[in-house]
Amino acid sequence: MPFYRKKPVVIEARQFLKPPIERNHEEIFSLRGDPAYLSACDAEIKAAEEIQLWLQAGGAKFECTNDAMGACILINTPEGQMRADPGDWIIRGVKGEFYPCKPDIFNATYEVAEGAR
């Protein structure tokens, strides 16, 4: 049986970060004035906005939502709509398409490509 190796391809990817602080609604309300909490929230919001801008600039069709399973980004891919959960990577493929990738698969498949562009 013949074997094949995946061709080395450089991709662009961003990680959909998990919230820095897991809190319930009562804790969030009581911590509103806490500078450390606000700083962590600001960083999370900024990272989420950067991913949205990156997807928009690439022409991706997506929806940010929060359902029973938590916050997610629903991305339209050539294979249909796929869900990106916090911690997942979002990859721009070789044809400009976007799709999510679980962290364990991403780490097993990709490595940093220094100086690529």
PDB file as gemmi writes it, atoms N, CA and C in Angstrom:
CRYST1    1.000    1.000    1.000  90.00  90.00  90.00 P 1                      
ATOM      1  N   MET A   1       0.851  -1.172   0.000  1.00  0.00           N  
ATOM      2  CA  MET A   1       0.000   0.000   0.000  1.00  0.00           C  
ATOM      3  C   MET A   1       0.901   1.241   0.000  1.00  0.00           C  
ATOM      4  N   PRO A   2       0.672   2.197  -0.909  1.00  0.00           N  
ATOM      5  CA  PRO A   2       1.509   3.406  -0.938  1.00  0.00           C  
ATOM      6  C   PRO A   2       1.182   4.338   0.228  1.00  0.00           C  
ATOM      7  N   PHE A   3       2.179   5.100   0.633  1.00  0.00           N  
ATOM      8  CA  PHE A   3       2.020   6.089   1.694  1.00  0.00           C  
ATOM      9  C   PHE A   3       2.261   7.469   1.101  1.00  0.00           C  
ATOM     10  N   TYR A   4       1.634   8.474   1.697  1.00  0.00           N  
ATOM     11  CA  TYR A   4       1.776   9.848   1.233  1.00  0.00           C  
ATOM     12  C   TYR A   4       2.027  10.763   2.412  1.00  0.00           C  
ATOM     13  N   ARG A   5       2.805  11.793   2.185  1.00  0.00           N  
ATOM     14  CA  ARG A   5       3.086  12.795   3.204  1.00  0.00           C  
ATOM     15  C   ARG A   5       2.383  14.088   2.790  1.00  0.00           C  
ATOM     16  N   LYS A   6       1.780  14.768   3.744  1.00  0.00           N  
ATOM     17  CA  LYS A   6       1.127  16.044   3.477  1.00  0.00           C  
ATOM     18  C   LYS A   6       2.189  17.058   3.050  1.00  0.00           C  
ATOM     19  N   LYS A   7       1.921  17.779   1.961  1.00  0.00           N  
ATOM     20  CA  LYS A   7       2.852  18.799   1.503  1.00  0.00           C  
ATOM     21  C   LYS A   7       2.958  19.907   2.549  1.00  0.00           C  
ATOM     22  N   PRO A   8       4.156  20.446   2.726  1.00  0.00           N  
ATOM     23  CA  PRO A   8       4.277  21.558   3.677  1.00  0.00           C  
ATOM     24  C   PRO A   8       3.590  22.810   3.112  1.00  0.00           C  
ATOM     25  N   VAL A   9       2.627  23.294   3.848  1.00  0.00           N  
ATOM     26  CA  VAL A   9       1.863  24.468   3.449  1.00  0.00           C  
ATOM     27  C   VAL A   9       1.848  25.438   4.631  1.00  0.00           C  
ATOM     28  N   VAL A  10       2.109  26.696   4.374  1.00  0.00           N  
ATOM     29  CA  VAL A  10       2.047  27.704   5.423  1.00  0.00           C  
ATOM     30  C   VAL A  10       0.634  28.273   5.448  1.00  0.00           C  
ATOM     31  N   ILE A  11       0.013  28.260   6.617  1.00  0.00           N  
ATOM     32  CA  ILE A  11      -1.341  28.787   6.774  1.00  0.00           C  
ATOM     33  C   ILE A  11      -1.317  29.938   7.775  1.00  0.00           C  
ATOM     34  N   GLU A  12      -2.363  30.722   7.745  1.00  0.00           N  
ATOM     35  CA  GLU A  12      -2.550  31.787   8.734  1.00  0.00           C  
ATOM     36  C   GLU A  12      -3.608  31.290   9.713  1.00  0.00           C  
ATOM     37  N   ALA A  13      -3.360  31.484  11.010  1.00  0.00           N  
ATOM     38  CA  ALA A  13      -4.306  31.006  12.019  1.00  0.00           C  
ATOM     39  C   ALA A  13      -4.307  31.934  13.225  1.00  0.00           C  
ATOM     40  N   ARG A  14      -5.445  31.989  13.880  1.00  0.00           N  
ATOM     41  CA  ARG A  14      -5.598  32.751  15.123  1.00  0.00           C  
ATOM     42  C   ARG A  14      -6.347  31.882  16.112  1.00  0.00           C  
ATOM     43  N   GLN A  15      -5.980  31.976  17.386  1.00  0.00           N  
ATOM     44  CA  GLN A  15      -6.678  31.189  18.388  1.00  0.00           C  
ATOM     45  C   GLN A  15      -7.802  32.003  19.007  1.00  0.00           C  
ATOM     46  N   PHE A  16      -8.983  31.396  19.065  1.00  0.00           N  
ATOM     47  CA  PHE A  16     -10.160  31.967  19.723  1.00  0.00           C  
ATOM     48  C   PHE A  16      -9.939  31.714  21.202  1.00  0.00           C  
ATOM     49  N   LEU A  17      -9.495  32.737  21.918  1.00  0.00           N  
ATOM     50  CA  LEU A  17      -9.064  32.576  23.303  1.00  0.00           C  
ATOM     51  C   LEU A  17     -10.209  32.310  24.267  1.00  0.00           C  
ATOM     52  N   LYS A  18      -9.899  31.525  25.280  1.00  0.00           N  
ATOM     53  CA  LYS A  18     -10.853  31.283  26.353  1.00  0.00           C  
ATOM     54  C   LYS A  18     -10.915  32.536  27.209  1.00  0.00           C  
ATOM     55  N   PRO A  19     -12.065  32.799  27.842  1.00  0.00           N  
ATOM     56  CA  PRO A  19     -12.134  33.954  28.747  1.00  0.00           C  
ATOM     57  C   PRO A  19     -11.066  33.823  29.821  1.00  0.00           C  
ATOM     58  N   PRO A  20     -10.374  34.916  30.138  1.00  0.00           N  
ATOM     59  CA  PRO A  20      -9.291  34.841  31.118  1.00  0.00           C  
ATOM     60  C   PRO A  20      -9.792  34.532  32.525  1.00  0.00           C  
ATOM     61  N   ILE A  21     -11.038  34.888  32.804  1.00  0.00           N  
ATOM     62  CA  ILE A  21     -11.597  34.674  34.131  1.00  0.00           C  
ATOM     63  C   ILE A  21     -12.996  34.111  33.969  1.00  0.00           C  
ATOM     64  N   GLU A  22     -13.219  32.921  34.501  1.00  0.00           N  
ATOM     65  CA  GLU A  22     -14.551  32.315  34.457  1.00  0.00           C  
ATOM     66  C   GLU A  22     -15.339  32.818  35.672  1.00  0.00           C  
ATOM     67  N   ARG A  23     -16.433  33.484  35.451  1.00  0.00           N  
ATOM     68  CA  ARG A  23     -17.246  34.032  36.539  1.00  0.00           C  
ATOM     69  C   ARG A  23     -18.721  33.849  36.237  1.00  0.00           C  
ATOM     70  N   ASN A  24     -19.528  33.766  37.285  1.00  0.00           N  
ATOM     71  CA  ASN A  24     -20.973  33.784  37.083  1.00  0.00           C  
ATOM     72  C   ASN A  24     -21.453  35.231  37.108  1.00  0.00           C  
ATOM     73  N   HIS A  25     -22.731  35.451  36.803  1.00  0.00           N  
ATOM     74  CA  HIS A  25     -23.238  36.817  36.672  1.00  0.00           C  
ATOM     75  C   HIS A  25     -23.110  37.629  37.955  1.00  0.00           C  
ATOM     76  N   GLU A  26     -23.328  37.017  39.119  1.00  0.00           N  
ATOM     77  CA  GLU A  26     -23.211  37.755  40.383  1.00  0.00           C  
ATOM     78  C   GLU A  26     -21.775  38.214  40.619  1.00  0.00           C  
ATOM     79  N   GLU A  27     -20.817  37.324  40.315  1.00  0.00           N  
ATOM     80  CA  GLU A  27     -19.414  37.687  40.492  1.00  0.00           C  
ATOM     81  C   GLU A  27     -19.019  38.800  39.530  1.00  0.00           C  
ATOM     82  N   ILE A  28     -19.489  38.722  38.302  1.00  0.00           N  
ATOM     83  CA  ILE A  28     -19.175  39.762  37.324  1.00  0.00           C  
ATOM     84  C   ILE A  28     -19.684  41.108  37.812  1.00  0.00           C  
ATOM     85  N   PHE A  29     -20.912  41.125  38.318  1.00  0.00           N  
ATOM     86  CA  PHE A  29     -21.488  42.379  38.804  1.00  0.00           C  
ATOM     87  C   PHE A  29     -20.663  42.931  39.964  1.00  0.00           C  
ATOM     88  N   SER A  30     -20.222  42.065  40.887  1.00  0.00           N  
ATOM     89  CA  SER A  30     -19.479  42.538  42.063  1.00  0.00           C  
ATOM     90  C   SER A  30     -18.053  42.950  41.707  1.00  0.00           C  
ATOM     91  N   LEU A  31     -17.513  42.455  40.584  1.00  0.00           N  
ATOM     92  CA  LEU A  31     -16.129  42.750  40.211  1.00  0.00           C  
ATOM     93  C   LEU A  31     -16.000  43.862  39.180  1.00  0.00           C  
ATOM     94  N   ARG A  32     -17.092  44.513  38.855  1.00  0.00           N  
ATOM     95  CA  ARG A  32     -17.061  45.518  37.781  1.00  0.00           C  
ATOM     96  C   ARG A  32     -15.979  46.565  37.971  1.00  0.00           C  
ATOM     97  N   GLY A  33     -15.693  46.960  39.205  1.00  0.00           N  
ATOM     98  CA  GLY A  33     -14.702  48.009  39.437  1.00  0.00           C  
ATOM     99  C   GLY A  33     -13.297  47.495  39.651  1.00  0.00           C  
ATOM    100  N   ASP A  34     -13.085  46.192  39.635  1.00  0.00           N  
ATOM    101  CA  ASP A  34     -11.773  45.602  39.883  1.00  0.00           C  
ATOM    102  C   ASP A  34     -10.880  45.819  38.657  1.00  0.00           C  
ATOM    103  N   PRO A  35      -9.793  46.594  38.792  1.00  0.00           N  
ATOM    104  CA  PRO A  35      -8.940  46.895  37.630  1.00  0.00           C  
ATOM    105  C   PRO A  35      -8.375  45.648  36.941  1.00  0.00           C  
ATOM    106  N   ALA A  36      -7.978  44.638  37.719  1.00  0.00           N  
ATOM    107  CA  ALA A  36      -7.420  43.416  37.122  1.00  0.00           C  
ATOM    108  C   ALA A  36      -8.475  42.697  36.290  1.00  0.00           C  
ATOM    109  N   TYR A  37      -9.696  42.652  36.816  1.00  0.00           N  
ATOM    110  CA  TYR A  37     -10.780  41.999  36.097  1.00  0.00           C  
ATOM    111  C   TYR A  37     -11.100  42.764  34.819  1.00  0.00           C  
ATOM    112  N   LEU A  38     -11.191  44.090  34.941  1.00  0.00           N  
ATOM    113  CA  LEU A  38     -11.501  44.916  33.770  1.00  0.00           C  
ATOM    114  C   LEU A  38     -10.416  44.794  32.712  1.00  0.00           C  
ATOM    115  N   SER A  39      -9.159  44.732  33.139  1.00  0.00           N  
ATOM    116  CA  SER A  39      -8.054  44.588  32.203  1.00  0.00           C  
ATOM    117  C   SER A  39      -8.145  43.258  31.469  1.00  0.00           C  
ATOM    118  N   ALA A  40      -8.457  42.176  32.205  1.00  0.00           N  
ATOM    119  CA  ALA A  40      -8.598  40.855  31.584  1.00  0.00           C  
ATOM    120  C   ALA A  40      -9.763  40.851  30.600  1.00  0.00           C  
ATOM    121  N   CYS A  41     -10.878  41.474  30.982  1.00  0.00           N  
ATOM    122  CA  CYS A  41     -12.039  41.548  30.090  1.00  0.00           C  
ATOM    123  C   CYS A  41     -11.714  42.351  28.847  1.00  0.00           C  
ATOM    124  N   ASP A  42     -11.001  43.478  29.022  1.00  0.00           N  
ATOM    125  CA  ASP A  42     -10.625  44.293  27.873  1.00  0.00           C  
ATOM    126  C   ASP A  42      -9.763  43.498  26.894  1.00  0.00           C  
ATOM    127  N   ALA A  43      -8.820  42.711  27.416  1.00  0.00           N  
ATOM    128  CA  ALA A  43      -7.951  41.909  26.555  1.00  0.00           C  
ATOM    129  C   ALA A  43      -8.769  40.859  25.805  1.00  0.00           C  
ATOM    130  N   GLU A  44      -9.727  40.231  26.492  1.00  0.00           N  
ATOM    131  CA  GLU A  44     -10.576  39.215  25.861  1.00  0.00           C  
ATOM    132  C   GLU A  44     -11.422  39.845  24.753  1.00  0.00           C  
ATOM    133  N   ILE A  45     -12.007  40.997  25.033  1.00  0.00           N  
ATOM    134  CA  ILE A  45     -12.844  41.682  24.043  1.00  0.00           C  
ATOM    135  C   ILE A  45     -11.999  42.095  22.843  1.00  0.00           C  
ATOM    136  N   LYS A  46     -10.809  42.622  23.091  1.00  0.00           N  
ATOM    137  CA  LYS A  46      -9.921  43.047  22.004  1.00  0.00           C  
ATOM    138  C   LYS A  46      -9.537  41.859  21.125  1.00  0.00           C  
ATOM    139  N   ALA A  47      -9.204  40.718  21.742  1.00  0.00           N  
ATOM    140  CA  ALA A  47      -8.832  39.525  20.970  1.00  0.00           C  
ATOM    141  C   ALA A  47     -10.007  39.039  20.124  1.00  0.00           C  
ATOM    142  N   ALA A  48     -11.214  39.048  20.690  1.00  0.00           N  
ATOM    143  CA  ALA A  48     -12.408  38.614  19.946  1.00  0.00           C  
ATOM    144  C   ALA A  48     -12.679  39.564  18.784  1.00  0.00           C  
ATOM    145  N   GLU A  49     -12.514  40.866  19.008  1.00  0.00           N  
ATOM    146  CA  GLU A  49     -12.727  41.848  17.940  1.00  0.00           C  
ATOM    147  C   GLU A  49     -11.709  41.657  16.817  1.00  0.00           C  
ATOM    148  N   GLU A  50     -10.454  41.349  17.182  1.00  0.00           N  
ATOM    149  CA  GLU A  50      -9.419  41.147  16.163  1.00  0.00           C  
ATOM    150  C   GLU A  50      -9.752  39.939  15.285  1.00  0.00           C  
ATOM    151  N   ILE A  51     -10.255  38.869  15.886  1.00  0.00           N  
ATOM    152  CA  ILE A  51     -10.638  37.693  15.102  1.00  0.00           C  
ATOM    153  C   ILE A  51     -11.791  38.046  14.164  1.00  0.00           C  
ATOM    154  N   GLN A  52     -12.776  38.785  14.680  1.00  0.00           N  
ATOM    155  CA  GLN A  52     -13.910  39.165  13.839  1.00  0.00           C  
ATOM    156  C   GLN A  52     -13.459  40.029  12.669  1.00  0.00           C  
ATOM    157  N   LEU A  53     -12.584  40.989  12.916  1.00  0.00           N  
ATOM    158  CA  LEU A  53     -12.078  41.845  11.840  1.00  0.00           C  
ATOM    159  C   LEU A  53     -11.291  41.031  10.813  1.00  0.00           C  
ATOM    160  N   TRP A  54     -10.505  40.074  11.282  1.00  0.00           N  
ATOM    161  CA  TRP A  54      -9.722  39.203  10.399  1.00  0.00           C  
ATOM    162  C   TRP A  54     -10.651  38.369   9.524  1.00  0.00           C  
ATOM    163  N   LEU A  55     -11.697  37.798  10.124  1.00  0.00           N  
ATOM    164  CA  LEU A  55     -12.664  37.014   9.344  1.00  0.00           C  
ATOM    165  C   LEU A  55     -13.385  37.894   8.326  1.00  0.00           C  
ATOM    166  N   GLN A  56     -13.809  39.087   8.745  1.00  0.00           N  
ATOM    167  CA  GLN A  56     -14.508  40.004   7.836  1.00  0.00           C  
ATOM    168  C   GLN A  56     -13.606  40.408   6.677  1.00  0.00           C  
ATOM    169  N   ALA A  57     -12.353  40.754   6.988  1.00  0.00           N  
ATOM    170  CA  ALA A  57     -11.416  41.182   5.942  1.00  0.00           C  
ATOM    171  C   ALA A  57     -11.173  40.062   4.932  1.00  0.00           C  
ATOM    172  N   GLY A  58     -11.261  38.816   5.393  1.00  0.00           N  
ATOM    173  CA  GLY A  58     -11.056  37.676   4.507  1.00  0.00           C  
ATOM    174  C   GLY A  58     -12.315  37.236   3.787  1.00  0.00           C  
ATOM    175  N   GLY A  59     -13.414  37.954   4.007  1.00  0.00           N  
ATOM    176  CA  GLY A  59     -14.658  37.626   3.323  1.00  0.00           C  
ATOM    177  C   GLY A  59     -15.418  36.452   3.922  1.00  0.00           C  
ATOM    178  N   ALA A  60     -15.075  36.060   5.145  1.00  0.00           N  
ATOM    179  CA  ALA A  60     -15.751  34.921   5.775  1.00  0.00           C  
ATOM    180  C   ALA A  60     -17.181  35.280   6.158  1.00  0.00           C  
ATOM    181  N   LYS A  61     -18.046  34.293   6.071  1.00  0.00           N  
ATOM    182  CA  LYS A  61     -19.417  34.421   6.565  1.00  0.00           C  
ATOM    183  C   LYS A  61     -19.443  33.711   7.912  1.00  0.00           C  
ATOM    184  N   PHE A  62     -19.763  34.441   8.983  1.00  0.00           N  
ATOM    185  CA  PHE A  62     -19.715  33.871  10.314  1.00  0.00           C  
ATOM    186  C   PHE A  62     -20.713  34.570  11.222  1.00  0.00           C  
ATOM    187  N   GLU A  63     -20.944  33.966  12.382  1.00  0.00           N  
ATOM    188  CA  GLU A  63     -21.849  34.532  13.381  1.00  0.00           C  
ATOM    189  C   GLU A  63     -21.264  34.265  14.763  1.00  0.00           C  
ATOM    190  N   CYS A  64     -21.158  35.304  15.564  1.00  0.00           N  
ATOM    191  CA  CYS A  64     -20.735  35.142  16.951  1.00  0.00           C  
ATOM    192  C   CYS A  64     -22.002  34.964  17.778  1.00  0.00           C  
ATOM    193  N   THR A  65     -22.012  33.944  18.627  1.00  0.00           N  
ATOM    194  CA  THR A  65     -23.209  33.665  19.403  1.00  0.00           C  
ATOM    195  C   THR A  65     -22.834  33.091  20.758  1.00  0.00           C  
ATOM    196  N   ASN A  66     -23.823  32.959  21.598  1.00  0.00           N  
ATOM    197  CA  ASN A  66     -23.650  32.381  22.920  1.00  0.00           C  
ATOM    198  C   ASN A  66     -24.851  31.491  23.149  1.00  0.00           C  
ATOM    199  N   ASP A  67     -24.649  30.175  23.112  1.00  0.00           N  
ATOM    200  CA  ASP A  67     -25.760  29.248  23.268  1.00  0.00           C  
ATOM    201  C   ASP A  67     -25.601  28.426  24.546  1.00  0.00           C  
ATOM    202  N   ALA A  68     -26.342  27.364  24.673  1.00  0.00           N  
ATOM    203  CA  ALA A  68     -26.307  26.536  25.877  1.00  0.00           C  
ATOM    204  C   ALA A  68     -24.919  25.956  26.141  1.00  0.00           C  
ATOM    205  N   MET A  69     -24.117  25.820  25.079  1.00  0.00           N  
ATOM    206  CA  MET A  69     -22.761  25.287  25.240  1.00  0.00           C  
ATOM    207  C   MET A  69     -21.734  26.386  25.462  1.00  0.00           C  
ATOM    208  N   GLY A  70     -22.145  27.647  25.448  1.00  0.00           N  
ATOM    209  CA  GLY A  70     -21.235  28.757  25.694  1.00  0.00           C  
ATOM    210  C   GLY A  70     -21.005  29.605  24.457  1.00  0.00           C  
ATOM    211  N   ALA A  71     -20.043  30.513  24.586  1.00  0.00           N  
ATOM    212  CA  ALA A  71     -19.700  31.418  23.489  1.00  0.00           C  
ATOM    213  C   ALA A  71     -19.074  30.623  22.357  1.00  0.00           C  
ATOM    214  N   CYS A  72     -19.378  31.020  21.118  1.00  0.00           N  
ATOM    215  CA  CYS A  72     -18.788  30.341  19.972  1.00  0.00           C  
ATOM    216  C   CYS A  72     -18.869  31.250  18.752  1.00  0.00           C  
ATOM    217  N   ILE A  73     -18.132  30.852  17.729  1.00  0.00           N  
ATOM    218  CA  ILE A  73     -18.214  31.495  16.424  1.00  0.00           C  
ATOM    219  C   ILE A  73     -18.648  30.416  15.439  1.00  0.00           C  
ATOM    220  N   LEU A  74     -19.744  30.658  14.750  1.00  0.00           N  
ATOM    221  CA  LEU A  74     -20.228  29.740  13.729  1.00  0.00           C  
ATOM    222  C   LEU A  74     -19.701  30.234  12.388  1.00  0.00           C  
ATOM    223  N   ILE A  75     -18.894  29.411  11.716  1.00  0.00           N  
ATOM    224  CA  ILE A  75     -18.221  29.813  10.489  1.00  0.00           C  
ATOM    225  C   ILE A  75     -18.757  28.983   9.330  1.00  0.00           C  
ATOM    226  N   ASN A  76     -19.154  29.658   8.255  1.00  0.00           N  
ATOM    227  CA  ASN A  76     -19.570  28.948   7.040  1.00  0.00           C  
ATOM    228  C   ASN A  76     -18.310  28.504   6.305  1.00  0.00           C  
ATOM    229  N   THR A  77     -18.189  27.189   6.104  1.00  0.00           N  
ATOM    230  CA  THR A  77     -17.033  26.617   5.423  1.00  0.00           C  
ATOM    231  C   THR A  77     -17.520  25.923   4.155  1.00  0.00           C  
ATOM    232  N   PRO A  78     -16.612  25.517   3.270  1.00  0.00           N  
ATOM    233  CA  PRO A  78     -17.037  24.764   2.084  1.00  0.00           C  
ATOM    234  C   PRO A  78     -17.775  23.467   2.438  1.00  0.00           C  
ATOM    235  N   GLU A  79     -17.537  22.936   3.642  1.00  0.00           N  
ATOM    236  CA  GLU A  79     -18.201  21.705   4.078  1.00  0.00           C  
ATOM    237  C   GLU A  79     -19.479  21.970   4.869  1.00  0.00           C  
ATOM    238  N   GLY A  80     -19.868  23.235   5.033  1.00  0.00           N  
ATOM    239  CA  GLY A  80     -21.036  23.595   5.836  1.00  0.00           C  
ATOM    240  C   GLY A  80     -20.625  24.416   7.046  1.00  0.00           C  
ATOM    241  N   GLN A  81     -21.594  24.761   7.872  1.00  0.00           N  
ATOM    242  CA  GLN A  81     -21.316  25.592   9.041  1.00  0.00           C  
ATOM    243  C   GLN A  81     -20.594  24.776  10.111  1.00  0.00           C  
ATOM    244  N   MET A  82     -19.516  25.363  10.656  1.00  0.00           N  
ATOM    245  CA  MET A  82     -18.739  24.698  11.698  1.00  0.00           C  
ATOM    246  C   MET A  82     -18.614  25.634  12.894  1.00  0.00           C  
ATOM    247  N   ARG A  83     -18.502  25.025  14.068  1.00  0.00           N  
ATOM    248  CA  ARG A  83     -18.465  25.754  15.335  1.00  0.00           C  
ATOM    249  C   ARG A  83     -17.028  25.870  15.845  1.00  0.00           C  
ATOM    250  N   ALA A  84     -16.624  27.097  16.201  1.00  0.00           N  
ATOM    251  CA  ALA A  84     -15.342  27.338  16.865  1.00  0.00           C  
ATOM    252  C   ALA A  84     -15.645  27.713  18.307  1.00  0.00           C  
ATOM    253  N   ASP A  85     -15.154  26.919  19.229  1.00  0.00           N  
ATOM    254  CA  ASP A  85     -15.322  27.184  20.656  1.00  0.00           C  
ATOM    255  C   ASP A  85     -14.077  27.869  21.192  1.00  0.00           C  
ATOM    256  N   PRO A  86     -14.182  28.535  22.351  1.00  0.00           N  
ATOM    257  CA  PRO A  86     -12.978  29.125  22.945  1.00  0.00           C  
ATOM    258  C   PRO A  86     -11.884  28.065  23.108  1.00  0.00           C  
ATOM    259  N   GLY A  87     -10.684  28.434  22.714  1.00  0.00           N  
ATOM    260  CA  GLY A  87      -9.555  27.520  22.738  1.00  0.00           C  
ATOM    261  C   GLY A  87      -9.249  26.961  21.358  1.00  0.00           C  
ATOM    262  N   ASP A  88     -10.240  26.927  20.464  1.00  0.00           N  
ATOM    263  CA  ASP A  88     -10.038  26.423  19.104  1.00  0.00           C  
ATOM    264  C   ASP A  88      -9.215  27.423  18.290  1.00  0.00           C  
ATOM    265  N   TRP A  89      -8.572  26.903  17.279  1.00  0.00           N  
ATOM    266  CA  TRP A  89      -7.866  27.734  16.314  1.00  0.00           C  
ATOM    267  C   TRP A  89      -8.778  27.949  15.114  1.00  0.00           C  
ATOM    268  N   ILE A  90      -8.678  29.119  14.507  1.00  0.00           N  
ATOM    269  CA  ILE A  90      -9.377  29.384  13.256  1.00  0.00           C  
ATOM    270  C   ILE A  90      -8.299  29.544  12.199  1.00  0.00           C  
ATOM    271  N   ILE A  91      -8.427  28.757  11.149  1.00  0.00           N  
ATOM    272  CA  ILE A  91      -7.396  28.667  10.110  1.00  0.00           C  
ATOM    273  C   ILE A  91      -7.930  29.256   8.805  1.00  0.00           C  
ATOM    274  N   ARG A  92      -7.055  29.994   8.121  1.00  0.00           N  
ATOM    275  CA  ARG A  92      -7.364  30.405   6.748  1.00  0.00           C  
ATOM    276  C   ARG A  92      -6.634  29.414   5.854  1.00  0.00           C  
ATOM    277  N   GLY A  93      -7.367  28.655   5.078  1.00  0.00           N  
ATOM    278  CA  GLY A  93      -6.794  27.618   4.230  1.00  0.00           C  
ATOM    279  C   GLY A  93      -6.109  28.167   2.997  1.00  0.00           C  
ATOM    280  N   VAL A  94      -5.574  27.262   2.200  1.00  0.00           N  
ATOM    281  CA  VAL A  94      -4.787  27.647   1.032  1.00  0.00           C  
ATOM    282  C   VAL A  94      -5.615  28.334  -0.054  1.00  0.00           C  
ATOM    283  N   LYS A  95      -6.933  28.168  -0.034  1.00  0.00           N  
ATOM    284  CA  LYS A  95      -7.803  28.843  -1.000  1.00  0.00           C  
ATOM    285  C   LYS A  95      -8.522  30.038  -0.378  1.00  0.00           C  
ATOM    286  N   GLY A  96      -8.071  30.459   0.807  1.00  0.00           N  
ATOM    287  CA  GLY A  96      -8.677  31.613   1.470  1.00  0.00           C  
ATOM    288  C   GLY A  96      -9.877  31.275   2.323  1.00  0.00           C  
ATOM    289  N   GLU A  97     -10.246  30.015   2.399  1.00  0.00           N  
ATOM    290  CA  GLU A  97     -11.397  29.598   3.204  1.00  0.00           C  
ATOM    291  C   GLU A  97     -11.014  29.558   4.688  1.00  0.00           C  
ATOM    292  N   PHE A  98     -11.996  29.741   5.546  1.00  0.00           N  
ATOM    293  CA  PHE A  98     -11.776  29.712   6.991  1.00  0.00           C  
ATOM    294  C   PHE A  98     -12.464  28.496   7.581  1.00  0.00           C  
ATOM    295  N   TYR A  99     -11.835  27.905   8.581  1.00  0.00           N  
ATOM    296  CA  TYR A  99     -12.463  26.810   9.299  1.00  0.00           C  
ATOM    297  C   TYR A  99     -11.819  26.659  10.673  1.00  0.00           C  
ATOM    298  N   PRO A 100     -12.569  26.132  11.646  1.00  0.00           N  
ATOM    299  CA  PRO A 100     -12.021  25.937  12.990  1.00  0.00           C  
ATOM    300  C   PRO A 100     -11.231  24.631  13.085  1.00  0.00           C  
ATOM    301  N   CYS A 101     -10.339  24.586  14.063  1.00  0.00           N  
ATOM    302  CA  CYS A 101      -9.523  23.404  14.299  1.00  0.00           C  
ATOM    303  C   CYS A 101      -9.319  23.263  15.808  1.00  0.00           C  
ATOM    304  N   LYS A 102      -9.585  22.077  16.338  1.00  0.00           N  
ATOM    305  CA  LYS A 102      -9.390  21.834  17.769  1.00  0.00           C  
ATOM    306  C   LYS A 102      -7.910  21.939  18.108  1.00  0.00           C  
ATOM    307  N   PRO A 103      -7.581  22.421  19.317  1.00  0.00           N  
ATOM    308  CA  PRO A 103      -6.177  22.653  19.683  1.00  0.00           C  
ATOM    309  C   PRO A 103      -5.278  21.418  19.570  1.00  0.00           C  
ATOM    310  N   ASP A 104      -5.767  20.237  19.942  1.00  0.00           N  
ATOM    311  CA  ASP A 104      -4.920  19.047  19.872  1.00  0.00           C  
ATOM    312  C   ASP A 104      -4.578  18.696  18.415  1.00  0.00           C  
ATOM    313  N   ILE A 105      -5.537  18.846  17.519  1.00  0.00           N  
ATOM    314  CA  ILE A 105      -5.280  18.584  16.100  1.00  0.00           C  
ATOM    315  C   ILE A 105      -4.342  19.648  15.534  1.00  0.00           C  
ATOM    316  N   PHE A 106      -4.579  20.898  15.903  1.00  0.00           N  
ATOM    317  CA  PHE A 106      -3.722  21.988  15.435  1.00  0.00           C  
ATOM    318  C   PHE A 106      -2.272  21.738  15.860  1.00  0.00           C  
ATOM    319  N   ASN A 107      -2.075  21.404  17.142  1.00  0.00           N  
ATOM    320  CA  ASN A 107      -0.716  21.189  17.660  1.00  0.00           C  
ATOM    321  C   ASN A 107      -0.037  19.981  17.025  1.00  0.00           C  
ATOM    322  N   ALA A 108      -0.810  18.964  16.653  1.00  0.00           N  
ATOM    323  CA  ALA A 108      -0.240  17.779  16.009  1.00  0.00           C  
ATOM    324  C   ALA A 108       0.064  18.022  14.528  1.00  0.00           C  
ATOM    325  N   THR A 109      -0.588  19.004  13.932  1.00  0.00           N  
ATOM    326  CA  THR A 109      -0.484  19.224  12.493  1.00  0.00           C  
ATOM    327  C   THR A 109       0.416  20.397  12.112  1.00  0.00           C  
ATOM    328  N   TYR A 110       0.430  21.443  12.934  1.00  0.00           N  
ATOM    329  CA  TYR A 110       1.119  22.681  12.565  1.00  0.00           C  
ATOM    330  C   TYR A 110       2.224  23.034  13.544  1.00  0.00           C  
ATOM    331  N   GLU A 111       3.202  23.772  13.031  1.00  0.00           N  
ATOM    332  CA  GLU A 111       4.253  24.344  13.860  1.00  0.00           C  
ATOM    333  C   GLU A 111       4.479  25.767  13.351  1.00  0.00           C  
ATOM    334  N   VAL A 112       5.120  26.581  14.167  1.00  0.00           N  
ATOM    335  CA  VAL A 112       5.358  27.967  13.797  1.00  0.00           C  
ATOM    336  C   VAL A 112       6.275  28.024  12.574  1.00  0.00           C  
ATOM    337  N   ALA A 113       5.899  28.826  11.603  1.00  0.00           N  
ATOM    338  CA  ALA A 113       6.703  29.026  10.394  1.00  0.00           C  
ATOM    339  C   ALA A 113       7.345  30.400  10.506  1.00  0.00           C  
ATOM    340  N   GLU A 114       8.558  30.434  10.996  1.00  0.00           N  
ATOM    341  CA  GLU A 114       9.257  31.695  11.214  1.00  0.00           C  
ATOM    342  C   GLU A 114       9.490  32.419   9.892  1.00  0.00           C  
ATOM    343  N   GLY A 115       9.201  33.699   9.873  1.00  0.00           N  
ATOM    344  CA  GLY A 115       9.486  34.524   8.713  1.00  0.00           C  
ATOM    345  C   GLY A 115       8.623  34.256   7.494  1.00  0.00           C  
ATOM    346  N   ALA A 116       7.573  33.483   7.644  1.00  0.00           N  
ATOM    347  CA  ALA A 116       6.727  33.168   6.488  1.00  0.00           C  
ATOM    348  C   ALA A 116       5.845  34.355   6.137  1.00  0.00           C  
ATOM    349  N   ARG A 117       5.583  34.519   4.884  1.00  0.00           N  
ATOM    350  CA  ARG A 117       4.652  35.520   4.323  1.00  0.00           C  
ATOM    351  C   ARG A 117       4.860  35.623   2.879  1.00  0.00           C  
TER     352      ARG A 117                                                      
END                                                                             
